[in-house]
Amino acid sequence: MTLQILISTMFRENLDFLKPMFSKNNLKDFDIIIVNQTTEDKMLSSSFSNVKVINSLERGSPASRNLAIKNAIADVCLMADDDIVYEPNLKQTIINAYKECPNADMISFEAINENGNQYTNYFPEGIHNKKSLKKIFTWVITFKRDAFKENNIFFNHHFGVGSTFKGETEYVFLRNAFDKGLQMQHKGVTIVMHPNISSGVLMGSDNAFAAKTALRQRYLGNLSYLWLLKYTLYMWIDKYIKFNEIPHKFIIGLQAIQQYKKLKASGEIDRIYDN
């Protein structure tokens, strides 16, 4: 079984960022694809036989990750960002997981933050459900390349950083696989450290309101209006937003619903773009 790590980054001009990422592993043991979203005057190159670089002038994390998936050749892919540090024995941990779960099309793992604490409150080991997938971030996702390509499972271009709705990218990606009946497992094993991000800042932002509401419109239909009302009040009660922000946040959600509906009506919302 072969493993390939798919790294998304921007405006890189050298490979120095790989050193901390693989400080607890041997970089030479890994087959890596780096998609570097950049400009024509800032191109990245690699002198390592095991590191392939693709410079792209596109923008948005979904476009970056899809380009990496389309160029992958290994049996199993591991998604990655450029600000993480892998735990020791990364390769063997992932390969062993697929040996233990030979029918799995996707296996998620766990992450810690820079303080050594669990990054989020993960669900127990076992088969994924719709709720457990909400706890899975990109950098703990592994999947069998053939299974995902055969089922046309890519990142949605309208959900993610640099996209229409700037969030919920992982859930839409994984839910697509789940809805198509792929076998999805979770392993309670830590494979990576990711710097902590303030959930309060993210949850109360305009981008979060738009992305989360669009996500509910995708899966709940017009019940998303009721969800938005409850969510806005919940965010105020839990002090993620101030009382005087309630009307603004609610309007942001309403606009996201209308924007999603327009994209769906035009057939754009689930279109797979060729890079």
C-alpha positions as CSV (number, residue, x, y, z in Angstrom):
1,M,0.0,0.0,0.0
2,T,1.4,3.4,-1.0
3,L,0.7,6.7,0.7
4,Q,0.8,10.2,-0.7
5,I,0.6,13.5,1.3
6,L,-1.3,16.3,-0.5
7,I,-0.2,19.7,0.8
8,S,-2.0,23.0,0.0
9,T,0.0,26.2,0.4
10,M,0.4,29.7,-1.0
11,F,3.2,32.0,-2.3
12,R,6.0,29.7,-1.3
13,E,9.4,30.1,-3.0
14,N,11.3,27.3,-1.1
15,L,10.6,24.1,0.7
16,D,11.8,25.1,4.1
17,F,8.3,24.8,5.5
18,L,8.6,21.0,5.2
19,K,11.3,20.8,7.8
20,P,9.0,21.5,10.9
21,M,6.2,19.5,9.3
22,F,8.4,16.3,9.2
23,S,10.6,17.1,12.2
24,K,9.5,13.9,13.9
25,N,9.6,11.8,10.8
26,N,12.0,11.2,7.9
27,L,10.9,13.4,5.0
28,K,12.6,11.0,2.5
29,D,10.1,8.3,3.5
30,F,7.1,10.2,2.1
31,D,5.7,10.8,-1.4
32,I,4.4,14.4,-1.4
33,I,2.4,16.6,-3.8
34,I,2.5,20.3,-3.0
35,V,0.0,22.7,-4.7
36,N,1.4,26.2,-4.4
37,Q,-1.2,28.9,-5.3
38,T,0.9,31.8,-6.4
39,T,1.7,34.4,-9.0
40,E,3.8,34.1,-12.1
41,D,6.8,35.8,-10.4
42,K,6.8,33.5,-7.4
43,M,7.2,29.9,-8.5
44,L,8.2,27.0,-6.3
45,S,10.4,24.2,-7.5
46,S,11.6,20.9,-5.9
47,S,14.9,19.2,-6.3
48,F,13.7,16.2,-4.3
49,S,12.5,13.1,-6.2
50,N,9.8,12.4,-3.7
51,V,8.3,15.9,-3.7
52,K,6.3,17.0,-6.7
53,V,5.4,20.7,-6.9
54,I,2.4,22.1,-8.9
55,N,2.3,25.9,-9.2
56,S,-1.3,27.2,-9.7
57,L,-2.6,30.6,-10.4
58,E,-6.1,29.7,-9.2
59,R,-7.3,30.8,-5.8
60,G,-9.3,29.0,-3.1
61,S,-8.6,26.0,-0.9
62,P,-11.1,23.7,-2.8
63,A,-9.3,24.3,-6.1
64,S,-5.9,23.6,-4.5
65,R,-7.0,20.3,-2.9
66,N,-8.8,19.1,-6.0
67,L,-5.8,19.8,-8.1
68,A,-3.7,17.7,-5.7
69,I,-6.2,14.8,-5.7
70,K,-6.4,14.8,-9.5
71,N,-2.6,14.5,-9.7
72,A,-2.3,11.9,-6.9
73,I,-1.1,8.4,-7.9
74,A,-0.9,6.5,-4.5
75,D,-3.3,4.0,-3.0
76,V,-4.1,6.3,0.0
77,C,-4.0,10.1,0.2
78,L,-3.5,12.2,3.3
79,M,-4.7,15.8,3.1
80,A,-2.5,18.5,4.6
81,D,-1.9,22.2,5.3
82,D,1.5,23.8,5.6
83,D,1.4,24.8,9.3
84,I,1.1,21.3,10.9
85,V,3.6,19.0,12.6
86,Y,3.2,15.3,12.1
87,E,3.6,12.8,15.0
88,P,6.2,10.1,14.9
89,N,5.6,6.9,12.8
90,L,3.0,8.7,10.6
91,K,3.3,6.4,7.6
92,Q,3.1,3.1,9.6
93,T,0.2,4.4,11.6
94,I,-1.9,5.1,8.5
95,I,-0.9,1.9,6.7
96,N,-1.7,-0.2,9.8
97,A,-5.1,1.5,10.1
98,Y,-6.0,0.4,6.6
99,K,-4.7,-3.1,7.3
100,E,-7.0,-3.3,10.3
101,C,-9.9,-1.9,8.3
102,P,-9.4,-3.3,4.8
103,N,-12.9,-2.3,3.6
104,A,-12.6,1.3,4.7
105,D,-12.6,3.9,1.9
106,M,-11.8,6.7,4.3
107,I,-10.2,6.8,7.7
108,S,-10.0,9.9,9.9
109,F,-7.5,10.3,12.7
110,E,-7.1,12.9,15.5
111,A,-5.1,16.0,16.1
112,I,-3.7,17.9,19.1
113,N,-3.0,21.6,19.4
114,E,0.3,23.3,20.3
115,N,-0.4,22.7,24.0
116,G,-0.7,19.0,23.5
117,N,-4.5,19.0,24.1
118,Q,-7.0,17.2,21.9
119,Y,-7.9,19.6,19.0
120,T,-11.6,18.9,19.3
121,N,-14.0,16.6,21.1
122,Y,-13.8,13.7,18.8
123,F,-16.5,10.9,18.6
124,P,-15.4,7.4,19.6
125,E,-13.6,5.1,17.2
126,G,-15.8,3.3,14.8
127,I,-18.0,3.9,11.7
128,H,-18.7,7.5,11.0
129,N,-22.2,9.0,11.0
130,K,-23.4,12.5,9.9
131,K,-22.6,14.0,13.3
132,S,-19.2,12.5,13.8
133,L,-18.0,13.9,10.4
134,K,-18.6,17.4,11.8
135,K,-15.6,16.9,14.1
136,I,-13.2,16.0,11.2
137,F,-10.8,18.7,9.9
138,T,-8.9,18.4,6.6
139,W,-5.5,17.5,8.0
140,V,-6.7,14.2,9.6
141,I,-8.5,12.9,6.5
142,T,-7.1,10.0,4.6
143,F,-8.9,8.2,1.8
144,K,-8.4,5.5,-0.9
145,R,-7.8,7.5,-4.1
146,D,-9.5,5.1,-6.4
147,A,-12.7,4.9,-4.4
148,F,-13.0,8.7,-4.2
149,K,-12.2,9.3,-7.9
150,E,-14.5,6.6,-9.1
151,N,-17.3,8.2,-7.1
152,N,-16.4,11.7,-8.3
153,I,-15.8,13.0,-4.8
154,F,-13.9,16.2,-4.7
155,F,-14.0,19.4,-2.6
156,N,-16.9,21.6,-3.5
157,H,-15.7,24.9,-5.1
158,H,-18.3,26.9,-3.2
159,F,-17.4,25.9,0.3
160,G,-13.9,26.8,1.8
161,V,-11.4,29.5,2.1
162,G,-11.4,31.7,-0.9
163,S,-14.8,30.4,-2.1
164,T,-18.4,31.6,-2.1
165,F,-19.0,30.3,1.4
166,K,-15.8,30.5,3.4
167,G,-16.1,27.5,5.6
168,E,-17.6,24.0,6.0
169,T,-15.3,22.6,3.3
170,E,-14.5,19.3,5.0
171,Y,-18.0,18.5,6.0
172,V,-19.4,19.0,2.4
173,F,-16.5,16.9,1.1
174,L,-17.0,14.0,3.6
175,R,-20.8,14.2,3.5
176,N,-20.6,13.7,-0.3
177,A,-18.7,10.4,0.3
178,F,-21.0,9.4,3.1
179,D,-24.2,10.0,1.0
180,K,-22.7,7.8,-1.8
181,G,-22.3,4.9,0.7
182,L,-18.5,4.8,1.1
183,Q,-17.1,3.0,4.1
184,M,-15.9,5.7,6.5
185,Q,-14.0,4.9,9.8
186,H,-12.5,6.9,12.6
187,K,-9.4,6.0,14.5
188,G,-8.7,7.5,17.9
189,V,-5.0,7.9,17.1
190,T,-3.2,11.2,17.1
191,I,-1.2,11.8,13.9
192,V,-0.7,15.6,13.8
193,M,-0.4,18.9,15.7
194,H,-2.3,21.9,14.4
195,P,-2.1,25.3,16.0
196,N,-5.2,26.2,17.9
197,I,-7.7,28.7,16.4
198,S,-10.1,30.6,18.6
199,S,-13.5,29.0,18.0
200,G,-15.2,32.1,19.4
201,V,-13.7,34.4,16.8
202,L,-14.6,32.0,14.0
203,M,-18.2,31.1,15.2
204,G,-19.2,34.8,15.5
205,S,-17.8,35.9,12.2
206,D,-19.9,36.9,9.1
207,N,-18.1,34.2,7.1
208,A,-19.1,31.5,9.7
209,F,-22.7,32.6,9.6
210,A,-22.9,32.5,5.9
211,A,-21.1,29.2,5.5
212,K,-23.1,27.4,8.3
213,T,-26.4,28.7,7.0
214,A,-25.6,27.7,3.4
215,L,-24.7,24.3,4.7
216,R,-28.1,23.9,6.4
217,Q,-29.9,25.1,3.2
218,R,-28.0,22.3,1.4
219,Y,-29.1,19.5,3.8
220,L,-32.3,20.9,5.4
221,G,-33.9,22.9,2.6
222,N,-36.2,25.6,3.8
223,L,-35.9,24.4,7.4
224,S,-32.7,26.4,7.3
225,Y,-34.7,29.6,8.0
226,L,-35.8,28.2,11.3
227,W,-32.3,26.9,12.0
228,L,-30.9,30.4,11.3
229,L,-33.3,32.0,13.8
230,K,-32.4,29.5,16.5
231,Y,-28.6,29.7,15.7
232,T,-28.5,33.5,15.9
233,L,-30.2,33.5,19.3
234,Y,-27.9,30.8,20.5
235,M,-24.9,32.7,19.4
236,W,-26.1,35.8,21.3
237,I,-27.0,33.8,24.5
238,D,-23.5,32.1,24.5
239,K,-21.9,35.6,23.9
240,Y,-20.3,34.8,20.6
241,I,-22.1,37.9,19.2
242,K,-23.5,41.1,20.9
243,F,-27.2,41.9,21.1
244,N,-26.9,44.7,18.6
245,E,-25.3,42.3,16.1
246,I,-28.3,40.0,15.9
247,P,-30.1,41.8,13.0
248,H,-26.9,42.0,10.9
249,K,-26.0,38.3,11.5
250,F,-29.5,37.2,10.7
251,I,-29.4,39.1,7.4
252,I,-26.0,37.5,6.5
253,G,-27.6,34.1,7.0
254,L,-30.6,35.1,4.8
255,Q,-28.3,36.3,2.1
256,A,-26.4,33.0,2.2
257,I,-29.6,31.0,1.8
258,Q,-30.6,33.1,-1.3
259,Q,-27.1,32.8,-2.7
260,Y,-27.1,29.0,-2.3
261,K,-30.5,28.8,-4.0
262,K,-29.3,30.7,-7.0
263,L,-26.3,28.5,-7.3
264,K,-28.4,25.4,-7.1
265,A,-30.9,26.7,-9.7
266,S,-28.1,27.5,-12.1
267,G,-26.6,24.0,-11.6
268,E,-23.3,25.5,-10.4
269,I,-23.4,24.4,-6.7
270,D,-22.0,20.8,-7.3
271,R,-20.2,21.2,-10.6
272,I,-16.7,19.7,-10.7
273,Y,-14.3,22.0,-12.4
274,D,-11.4,20.8,-14.5
275,N,-8.0,22.3,-13.6
